[in-house]
Amino acid sequence: MDTRRLQAFVKIVDIGSLTRASAILHIAQPALSQQIISLESQFGKKLLIRSKQGVVPTEAGRALYRHAQMILRQIDQAQADISASGNVVAGRVSVGLAPFSTASVLALPLLQTVRARYPNILLHINENFGGVISEMIMTGKLDVAFIYDAGPIRGVTFEPLLNENLFAVAPSSHVERIDGKDEITVEQLAELDLMLPTAIHTVRKVVDTTFRRVGLAPKLIAEIESLSTMARAISAGIGSTILPWSAANAVRDSDEQVAVLRIVKPSMNVKISLCVSDQFPLSEPALAVNDILTELAHSFAASDDVYGVQKA
């Protein structure tokens, strides 16, 4: 099979437009259409549905898209391995990290360690929601992810590494009346104006589930996905939020007028795991990065100045 046809097919699906893909690939649109026709003839299935709104894959097209991603990645890795001639670990490795978690805290140490040990590895880091990242693992867009463990998902495997407690992060003036200096109950938390990530986020799911379990509901005033925006809103006294220890501590470090309180009665926690495909083996560079992530996570949990994070 001509891999150029697969590359063209993947680009069309990614962009959702035959015309724009033609311009980006510098291939005349009739020639690009002919490549898709050839693929459809080879597989005996219609692969794309075209309309005024753009181009979307059929069910067969989605299946080919997943396999094409892996085939093209394996070809790229083969070229890198051959170029390296077995002397050094080299190649491109894509890593997904969950925002609002220890995963994002480890981004810089990961870059530094990979650069020091394997200077010929090109590291690509993507911070996104766990559901989005796990899907990218399945389709071959990412090699390894360090994300919240959402439970069994077909096509990927989770290896639990850390358990991280959730904390209330609030303007100090909003929690002065709370008796506990370092703790807050869910009942007390229900009285605060809360800014939380959207329902797709694992932290939000844990929060909503915990509140329902005790027969309460969070007083939601905003949904915010950016940690920097969340921190500024808390400093401005707009409301409070709920974050894992690593993110909560980062917000407090940026403003001494911010209080961080451990949530109790009941407590809340999230599990962070390494996520890889259960269908395709990791390349040598990806295995090296996977080992470094595991090492950094365990080292972080064992650090004396870390609170609320435990090895899973």
N, C-alpha and C positions, 0 to 999 in steps of 0.2 A: 504494500500500500504506500502511496506517495504521502509522506508526512505533511507536505505542504497543504494538502487538502484538509487534513485534520487541523492544522494551524488556522487555516482560513475559516473552517467551521466553528472552531472555538471562539475566534475573534468575532464572528457574526453573532453568536449566541451572547457573548459578553456585552456587545454594544447594542444588540437588538435592532440593528438596521443594516441592510445589505449595502445601501448607498454609502453610509459612513464607513463601514468596514472596507469597502472598495477604495475609498480615499486614503484611509490609514495604511492599508496594505499595498497601495500603489498598484492595484490590479484593476483592469477595466471591469465594469460591472457585468457585462455579458460573459467574460471569462470566469469571473467569480461564480456566477450562477451556474455555469457549466461544471465547475468543480463540485458544487453541491448536487447537481443532477447525477454526476458520476458516482458520488458517495451513495446517493439514494438507490441508484441502479445496482451498486455492489452489494448493498445490504438488503435490497428488496423491500425497503420501507420508506415511507415519507418521513423526512427528518425535520422539516421546518414548515411552519404555517405563516404565510405572509398576508398582511392586511395593511390598511392605511395607517394603523397605529405603529407598525413596525413588524419585526420578525420574532417569533417565539418557537422554541423546540417542541416537537411532538413528544409523546412518551418514549418512542424509540430514539428520538433526538436527544432527550435528556440522558438516556442510557449511554449513547455514544459519547456525549459530552463528558460524562464522568470517566469513561475509559480513555478518551482522547487526552484528558488532563494528565492522567497517570503515564500514558505512553510518551507524551512530549516531555514530561519531567524526567522520565527514565532515560530518554535520549540525551537530554541536557546533562544529566549526571554521568552518563557513559562518556560523553565528550570530555567532561571535567576529569573523570578518573583516568582516561587515556592520556590526557594532557599532562596530568601529574605523574604518570608512569609509575605509580605505586610508591613514590618517594615521600609524598606529603599528603595529608588529608586536605582535600580541596573540593570546592563546590558551593552551590547556593543552598541555604537552609532557611525555610520560612517558619517562623514561630508566632503563635497566637497567644496573647496575654489578656487576661480578664481585667478590665478597669475596676477601680475601687477595691483593690485587693493587694495581697502580698505580691501577686504576680507582677503588677506594675512597678512595685518597689524593686523587684529583682531585675528590671529591664537594664539599668545601667551596669550593675555587676555582671550581668550576662554578657553584655557587649564587651566589657573590659576583659573578662576571662577568656572569651572566645578569641578576642583579638590577640591576647598574650599567648595562648596555647596553640591556636590554629589560625595564623594570619592569612591563610589562603582560603578560609571559609568566608563567603559573602553572606552576612546575616541580614535577614529581612524580618522586622518585627511589626506585628499587627495587633493593636489593642482594639478589641471589639467585644460584643456580647457573646456569652458562652454558646448560645444556640447558633449564632452566625458562624462562630469559629468552628464548632463541631461539624457543621455542614461543609465548611471549607476543607476540613480534614478529610471528610468522606469523598469530596470531589477532587482531592489532590492539590488544591491550591495552597495548603499548608502542610508541613511535615509533622510538626509537634506543637502542642498547645498546653498551656498551664492555666487552667480555668476552673471555675466552680463546677463541681460534680453534680450534674442534674439527674443522675441515675442512669440506668441502662438505655443506651441509644444504639440502634442497629447500625453497624458499619464502623463503630469506633470502640476503643477500649479505654477505660479510665483506671489509672493507678493512683489511689489516694496518697497524698504526701503530707498535707497540713490540715489541721482544724483551726479555724479562726473565729474567735468570739466577736459578736457585734456589740457596738457601743453607741450610746446617744451622744451626739455632738451638738452643743447648744451655746448660745450667748450666755455668759455667766449670769447676767441679770435675769434670765428667764428661768433659772433653776435654783436661785438663792433660797427659795422657800422649801426646797426638798430637803428632808432630814438627813438622808445619807450623803456623805461628802463625796463618795466615789461610786455610788450605785444609784440606780433608778429602777423602779418596778415598771412593768408594762402598764399597770393601772395609772401610774403617774405620767408615763409617757403619752398616754392617750389624751392628756390635758394640753399637750404642747402642739403648736402649729408645726406640721412636719413637711419637709421638702424631700421627696424620695425619687429614685430612678423609676422608670416606667415598668409596667407589669412584666415585661419580657426578661427583666434582670433578676438573677437568682436572689440577690439580697432583698429585693422587693417581695419576691414570692415567700421568702422566709418570714419577713415582717408581717405580711398579710395573713399567712397561715397561723403565726403565733397569736396575733390579735384575735382571729376568729376562734382559736382554741380557748381563749379566756372570755369569750363573749363580748369583745370590744371591737372598735374600729378606729384606725388612725385618723387624726384630723389633718387630712391632706390639703395643703394650700398650693403646692407646685410640684411638677415633675421635671427633674433636672438630670441630665446625663453627664455633664461636665463637672469634674471634681473642682477645678479652679473656680467655676461659676458658683458652685455650691459653697465653697469656702468664703467667697466674697459676700454671698447672700447671708451667711451666718454672721460674719463680722458686721454686716450692716444691720443686724438685729431683726431680719425679716422672719426667720424661723429656725428650726432645728432639723437635724437629719439623723439617720442611723447608718453607721459604716463599720466595716471590719477595723480591727485595731490599727493596722498599718496606715490605712487612709485617714482614720480618725486622728491618729497621732500627727500626721503630716499637716492636717488642718490646724490643730492646736499649736504646732510649732510656728505657724505663720501668724498667729494672733494670741497673745497671752490672755485676752479677755474671753477666750473660748473654753468651755468646760467639756471634759470627756468623762462620761459616766458609764460604768458597766451595767448592762441590762440584766435584771434578775426577776424572778417570780413571774414567769419562767425566763430562763436565759435564752439567748438566740445565738446560733453559730452556723457557719458555713464550712463546707469541705472543699478544699482545692486539690485538684488532681492533674496529673499528666495525662494528656489525651493524644492517642495516636490511632491511625487506621488499623482495623483488624483484618484487612484484606491485602495490604501491600506492605512489604518489609521496608524498614528505614534504610536509607543509604548510609555509608560509613560516616560522612560528615553529620548527617542528622542524628545518628547514634551518639556521636561525640557531644553534640549540643544537648541531646536528651540527658546524657550522664551529667553534664555540667549543671543543667537545671535542677536535677535531683540533688546534687551536691550542695548547690546554693540554697535550696529550700530547707534542707536539713540543717545546714549551718545557721540559717536565719532563725529557725525555731529554737536552736540551742543557745542562741546569743543571750547573754545576761541582761541586756537592756531591752529585750523584747517581752511584751506582756500581752497575754490574750491569744498567743499563737502556739499551737502544740503540734508535734509530729503526729501524723495520722497512724 
